[in-house]
Amino acid sequence: MAAYDIEQQERLDELRAWWSRWGSLALTLVIVVCAVVLGVQGWRWWPAKQTDDAATLYAAVSQAVRENDLAKAKDAAAQLADKFAGTGYAPRAALVLAKLQFDAKDAAAAMAQLQWVIDRADETELKEIARYRLAVLLLDGKQYDETLRILDAKHGEPFAAVYADLRGDALAAAGRPAESRAAYQTALAKFDAKSPYRNYVQVKLDSLPAAAAASSGSAAVPASAPAAGAATPAAPPPAAGPTSAPAAAAPRR
């Protein structure tokens, strides 16, 4: 029994000696490992929570739009822009709100929302949609030079046809038929050969003064001559509202 007690005491003394030498280091390592684990878990949890919260607010904006409740839509969209501007839901909510504001005859507010998307969205497609819709509103307000400036911004090939078509509208409205004819011809070349919208563009081109054709030095592009390899979205008629550009896809959660 005494031998057992002595052996037990020796083990305790060895443990005390080890702890005296390495205890602080071991405790520090444990704390560091725990901090790293918690940090990784937090890093994974926080973006997911941000996305979920943003999705909830976006759903509130969509619901308000269905109910035609402008006040609720503005409130939810404002929270998205303030708290979750870095998510894909914020610019989409701004696009939706802009349509509702335009329908409420508040073009200035709609343009402000579209400009926010242009300035703050991370996705190039959303910026190009917002530019197109902003140009539509500027054209509706007879701000032809500003409309053309917006349309002159760099844009992807999928938007080339609708941008050129709207540019033709702006130039025609500004009394520049020769340049308008060239823009419509570009739009016809960019649209897919099977797009029914090409006929609408052709009608606008044919309605330009005959003098414009002579001064432009070129004939209208045949309806069967689309640009090789052009990949364009189906383009709806260029109505005055800010929804006449291709719709944005919902963000992935």
C-alpha positions in Angstrom: 0.0 0.0 0.0 2.8 2.4 0.9 4.6 1.5 -2.4 1.4 2.4 -4.3 1.2 5.8 -2.5 4.8 6.6 -3.3 4.2 5.7 -7.0 1.1 7.8 -7.1 3.0 10.7 -5.5 5.8 10.4 -8.1 3.3 10.7 -10.9 1.7 13.7 -9.4 5.1 15.3 -9.0 5.9 14.6 -12.6 2.6 16.1 -13.7 3.2 19.2 -11.7 6.7 19.5 -13.1 5.4 19.1 -16.7 2.6 21.6 -16.1 5.0 24.1 -14.5 7.1 23.9 -17.7 4.6 23.5 -20.4 1.3 24.4 -19.0 1.1 28.0 -20.2 2.1 26.9 -23.7 -0.5 24.1 -23.8 -3.2 26.4 -22.5 -2.3 29.0 -25.2 -2.5 26.3 -27.9 -5.9 25.2 -26.7 -7.2 28.7 -26.8 -5.8 29.4 -30.3 -7.3 26.2 -31.7 -10.7 27.0 -30.1 -10.5 30.5 -31.5 -9.7 29.2 -35.0 -12.6 26.7 -34.9 -15.0 29.4 -33.7 -13.7 31.8 -36.3 -14.2 29.4 -39.2 -17.7 28.5 -38.0 -18.5 32.2 -37.6 -17.1 33.0 -41.1 -19.4 30.4 -42.6 -22.4 31.4 -40.5 -22.3 35.1 -41.0 -22.5 35.2 -44.9 -25.3 32.6 -44.8 -27.2 34.7 -42.2 -26.7 37.9 -44.3 -28.0 36.1 -47.4 -31.0 34.7 -45.6 -31.9 38.1 -44.1 -31.5 39.8 -47.5 -33.7 37.2 -49.1 -36.4 37.8 -46.5 -36.4 41.5 -47.3 -36.3 40.9 -51.0 -39.4 38.7 -50.6 -41.0 41.6 -48.7 -40.3 43.9 -51.7 -41.7 41.5 -54.1 -44.8 41.0 -52.0 -45.3 44.8 -51.7 -45.0 45.1 -55.5 -47.7 42.4 -56.0 -49.9 44.3 -53.6 -49.0 47.7 -55.2 -47.9 48.9 -51.8 -45.2 51.5 -52.7 -44.5 52.5 -49.0 -43.8 48.9 -47.9 -41.7 48.3 -51.0 -39.6 51.4 -50.4 -39.1 50.5 -46.7 -37.9 47.0 -47.4 -35.7 48.1 -50.4 -34.2 50.9 -48.2 -33.3 48.3 -45.5 -31.7 46.1 -48.2 -29.6 49.0 -49.6 -28.6 50.0 -46.1 -27.7 46.7 -44.5 -27.2 44.2 -47.4 -25.9 46.4 -50.3 -23.2 43.8 -51.0 -25.7 41.0 -51.7 -27.3 40.3 -55.0 -30.8 41.0 -53.6 -30.2 44.8 -53.0 -29.8 45.8 -56.7 -32.6 43.5 -57.8 -34.9 45.1 -55.2 -33.9 48.5 -56.6 -34.8 47.5 -60.1 -38.2 46.2 -58.9 -38.8 49.3 -56.9 -37.9 51.5 -59.8 -40.7 49.9 -61.9 -43.2 50.5 -59.1 -42.1 54.1 -58.7 -42.4 54.7 -62.5 -45.9 53.3 -62.4 -46.7 55.7 -59.6 -45.6 58.6 -61.9 -42.4 59.3 -59.9 -39.8 59.1 -62.7 -37.2 60.9 -60.6 -37.3 58.4 -57.8 -37.2 55.5 -60.4 -34.1 57.0 -62.0 -32.5 57.4 -58.6 -33.0 53.7 -58.0 -31.6 52.8 -61.4 -28.5 55.0 -60.8 -27.9 53.2 -57.5 -27.8 49.9 -59.3 -25.3 51.3 -61.9 -23.1 52.7 -59.1 -23.3 49.9 -56.6 -24.2 46.5 -58.2 -21.4 44.0 -58.5 -23.0 42.1 -61.4 -22.3 43.6 -64.9 -25.6 42.3 -66.2 -27.6 44.2 -63.6 -25.7 47.4 -64.4 -26.4 47.0 -68.1 -30.1 46.4 -67.4 -30.2 49.5 -65.2 -28.5 51.6 -67.8 -31.0 50.6 -70.5 -34.0 51.3 -68.3 -32.5 54.6 -67.2 -32.0 55.5 -70.9 -35.7 54.7 -71.5 -36.8 57.1 -68.8 -34.4 59.8 -70.0 -35.7 59.4 -73.6 -39.3 59.6 -72.2 -38.2 62.9 -70.6 -36.8 64.2 -73.9 -33.3 64.3 -72.5 -31.8 63.1 -75.7 -28.1 63.9 -75.1 -28.1 62.2 -71.7 -29.9 59.2 -73.2 -27.2 58.8 -75.8 -24.5 59.3 -73.2 -25.9 56.4 -71.1 -26.2 54.2 -74.2 -22.6 54.9 -75.2 -21.4 53.2 -72.0 -19.6 49.9 -72.6 -22.0 47.0 -72.7 -21.9 43.3 -73.5 -22.8 41.7 -76.8 -26.1 40.3 -75.5 -27.3 43.9 -75.0 -25.9 45.3 -78.3 -29.2 44.9 -80.2 -31.5 46.6 -77.7 -29.0 49.3 -77.0 -28.7 50.1 -80.7 -32.4 50.1 -81.2 -33.0 52.5 -78.3 -30.2 54.6 -79.6 -32.0 54.8 -82.9 -35.1 56.0 -81.1 -33.2 58.7 -79.3 -31.5 59.9 -82.5 -34.8 60.0 -84.4 -36.5 61.9 -81.6 -33.5 64.4 -81.6 -34.0 65.1 -85.3 -30.9 63.2 -86.5 -32.5 60.7 -89.0 -29.3 59.7 -90.7 -27.6 58.6 -87.5 -30.9 57.0 -86.4 -30.9 54.9 -89.6 -27.4 53.7 -88.9 -28.3 52.7 -85.3 -31.4 50.8 -86.5 -29.3 49.0 -89.1 -26.9 48.0 -86.4 -29.8 46.7 -84.3 -31.1 44.7 -87.2 -27.7 43.1 -87.7 -27.4 42.3 -84.0 -30.8 40.8 -83.4 -31.3 37.0 -84.0 -32.8 36.3 -87.4 -35.8 34.5 -85.7 -36.5 37.4 -83.3 -40.0 38.8 -84.0 -38.8 42.2 -82.7 -36.6 42.6 -85.9 -39.8 43.4 -87.8 -40.6 46.2 -85.4 -37.2 47.7 -85.9 -37.5 47.4 -89.6 -40.8 49.3 -89.5 -39.1 52.1 -87.6 -36.2 52.1 -90.1 -38.5 52.2 -93.1 -40.5 55.1 -91.5 -37.4 57.4 -91.5 -37.3 60.2 -94.1 -36.0 59.1 -97.4 -33.4 61.8 -97.3 -31.8 60.0 -94.3 -31.1 57.0 -96.4 -29.4 59.1 -99.1 -27.3 61.0 -96.5 -26.3 57.9 -94.6 -24.9 56.3 -97.8 -26.1 52.8 -97.0 -29.2 50.7 -97.5 -31.2 49.1 -94.7 -29.8 45.7 -93.6 -32.0 42.9 -94.9 -34.1 41.1 -92.2 -32.3 37.9 -93.0 -28.7 39.1 -92.2 -28.0 38.8 -88.5 -24.5 39.2 -87.3 -22.5 36.0 -87.2 -22.4 34.6 -83.7 -24.5 37.3 -82.2 -26.1 36.1 -79.0 -28.8 38.5 -77.9 -31.7 38.3 -75.4 -35.2 38.5 -76.6 -36.0 42.2 -76.6 -39.5 43.5 -75.7 -40.8 46.7 -77.2 -39.0 49.9 -75.8 -41.9 51.1 -73.7 -41.4 54.2 -71.6 -41.3 52.2 -68.4 -38.1 50.9 -66.9 -38.9 47.3 -67.5 -38.2 47.1 -71.2 -34.8 45.4 -70.8 -34.1 41.7 -70.2 -35.1 40.7 -66.7 -32.4 39.9 -64.1 -32.0 36.4 -62.8 -32.6 35.9 -59.2 -29.4 35.6 -57.1 -28.3 32.3 -55.8 -28.7 31.7 -52.1 
